[in-house]
Amino acid sequence: MSQSSPIGTRLGFLLLGVTLAFGFIIGAEKISKGLSQVNHRRAEVSVKGVATQKMRADLGEMFGELIWRGEKQEEGIQFLTTRKDVLLKLMTDSGLAPTDITFYPLNVNRLEPSAAHDGKVDFEKYARGTKPEYRLAASFQIKTKQVDALHKFNFQEFAVVNEVYLYRNPASYLVSHVDDSKKELLQQASADALSRAKTLVAGSGSKIGALLEAYQGVFEILPADRNGNDRGDYNSVDTSSIEKKLRLVVTMRFEIVQE
């Protein structure tokens, strides 16, 4: 009958101790994970709160230019100067103040005839005939608090006389100060979220507990007659309407506790 050697016996006890220790570690980890999962499965509710506020644009902007093109530069300058005076009167008659209007120095561009004969000439870069042409442009900017006056001018007709054309970019109507309104909207949207959460658990024998998480979602400046969306888009800023609506969304997550 064979007997175990002292070395083999000690090695066996060592392996047994390592196995038990390893098993204890794994068991502790499983218990820890189990407690974590139980804690993670606590009852909670996530809701959105929405707040809106009507607002009127208080700043208007517009860019444009008077343009003439022809072979006689001096004649073009005279035509542009005359039509510029007419345009200024049209602006002020609409209610814009002279200080709201800035005309920039006249831009003169000489266009040479093209050497190409394939019929694919870019007449924005070359003369339309065999002689040099001049393109004259008098650019202007309107920046005003008189948004109704700008709106009126935006729809005034300006006749083409002596080949002088008026090009206007669409007017932009802006809200210059939104920070104070945004703070109010955050408060209102947060209160709306809490109210919705309470409504969801009403009559269930539970109540809303601690706030677990809160963050701001969509902030939009919309035309007054348009509804918003809840996408994560912070760039919805209307510039074409005078009457606007500010809209802000928050998402809040609350714990649900037993009453």
Secondary structure, 3 states (H helix, E strand, C coil): CCCCCHHHHHHHHHHHHHHHHHHHHHHHHHHHHHHHHHHHCCCEEEEEEEEEEEEECCEEEEEEEEEEEECCHHHHHHHHHHHHHHHHHHHHHCCCCHHHEEECCCEEEEECCCCCCCCCCCCCCCCCCCCCEEEEEEEEEEEECCHHHHHHHHCCCCCCECCEEEEECCCEEECCCCHHHHHHHHHHHHHHHHHHHHHHHCCCCEEEEEEEEEEEEEEEEEECCCCCCCCCCCCCECCCCCEEEEEEEEEEEEEEEEC
